C-alpha cells in the first residue's frame, strides 16, 4: 500500500489491524446422536459434534492448536487456502507433514489472505467423514457487494458406520465390485435436516447466504423458492453476479449468494435442501432425501407455497456461465496433463481407483520432505514413488488438466494449494467409456447427449470441480505457488481412500532455496519413526528397497484408453513429444539406483 492510500484510509477511519485469532481444538472421540437415528462414535472437538464454525477477518492469522487425543494420527487441512510460502501448513498427512501422533499437539498458522467460504477438516485416513469438519469463514475487509447480514448453511451426509469399517469393506480382497451402498442421513447446520431452524429475514434487507457442502459422498441441491439468488462467490473466488434459481453442490464445494428479502412481511417461505446421489439406487425417502426449512419474516405469518416446477425448468448455477470478478483472462497452455478416473481391480480382487497409472498410496516419507531433501533429483517425478503419481511443475508453468471421467458416476475433484480456471466441459468419446463392472447397469444407448461447453469472456475459477459421468473437463492453473499439492476426488472414503489422487510438485528447486520447514514438524516425524529425507521410502536416487507392494492390475479390469485425437505437440499424450533425455519427464533420466545423498540446490 502506498502512503497516499494509507493516509486516505486513516482519514476515512477504516484502518484495520490484522489480528492473531487463537483457537484450541482438543480432538477426541465423542458419542453422538446427531442424526436422531443412530447412536455412534464420532471424532469431535472439545467434547462436541458438530464442531462450531470458525470466523476470522481477511488479513488475520488463525492460530489453531490441535491436541490429538485419538488413538491414531490426525491432521487438519484448511480447504481452499493456498498457504503461499508455508505449504507445510496445508495439513495433508504424509504429503506436507507427518500426522500429529496420539497424545501430541501442533499449532497451524493459517493466514487469511483470501476472503471467502472455506472449511477445516481432518486429512488423515478420511477422518473427515467421521465428523472432523467445520465451516471456516474469512470475512471480507472491503466487500465489492453490499448486504446487511450473513446466513450460514452447512450441509453434511452422516453414515451409521465409522470410516475404518467402511474402508475395510471397500478394500476387502476377493470382492468383484464395490460393496452395496449405505444410505446417509442429511445434516443441515449440524443436525438432522428435518430439524432445521428458521432463517430470519427482515423485509427489504439483503442477505449473503453462504452454503458449504462438507459431505463426504452425497451431493446437494439448494433452492429458495420465491426468492431469486445472485451468486457472488464460489469456493472463495468472488464472481460477477450470476442470477440463478438454485445450485448443486458436489462434496467440498461452496457458494455465496445475495438474496433480497421481499418488501412485505406478510408471508413466510420455504427453502429446500435436497441430498442425492445418481450413482446409488433411487429409493424414495432414502435417495433422494428432501429437507425443507423456513424463511421466516414474521412468526405468525402464513407460509406462501410456490408452484412446484421440475428441476429442468429452473436456472441452475453452471461454472461455465460464471465469470471471476478479478477479470483474469484464460491462462495459456504450456503443458497438458491428462488424468482419467478409472476402476483398478488388483489381482487380489481389491477395488482400487486411479487417476494416473496406479492407485495413489501415501509414501513412507512425506512428499514435501522428499522435495526438500533430494537436491536436483527432486525435479524427477520418479523419486516421489510410483504410487504418489507425481507431476513436477516448473515455476510459473501454465498447466492444463484434461480430466476425463469415462465412468457412470461423478467425481468431485479438489486441488490443494490454490484454484484452477474452468475452461471446457464435454463428452468422453464412447470408445473410452469404462467397460463392466460398472456402478450402474446401462448400455451405450443410455449415455445422455453431452454438449461441448466452453467459457466465454473471463473464466470462473474454483478449487473443487464436479466432473459429471461420461464427461471431461479442462482446467488450467499456474505453478506460482511452490509446494506439494494433492489433486484428488473428494468423495470419501469410496474414491479418495481407494486411490483416486495424484500429486503436483510445484517448483521443488525454488522450495529448496526459499522454504524452511519448522523443526517441530521434523521432530514430530522422528518420534513416529518416519524418515524426513530421501525418496518416497527414505533412500537415495531410485532405490525403493522397502517400498510396500505395488498392486498389480487384473488384466481387463480397466481397458487401456486410446490417446485423444489432435493432442498438441509436447503434450503428455503426444507420441511426438520431444522430451530431451534426463529431463524431469524422461524415462531415461539417469539417476543411479543407489546414488549418494544429493547436494541441495543453491
Helices and strands as residue ranges (DSSP letters): H 3-12, E 20-32, E 40-45, E 54-57, E 61-68, E 76-79, G 87-89, E 105-111, E 116-122, G 127-130, E 133-139, E 149-158, H 163-170, E 185-188, E 191-192, G 193-195, E 199-200, E 206-213, E 219-223, E 229-234, E 237-244, E 246-249, E 254-260, E 267-276, E 289-296, E 302-303, G 311-313, G 319-321, E 335-345, E 351-354, H 367-373, G 375-379, G 381-384, E 390-393, E 398-405, E 411-415, E 420-427, G 430-432, G 444-446, E 453-454, E 461-462, E 464-467, E 471-478, E 483-489, G 496-498, E 501-506, H 508-514, H 519-527
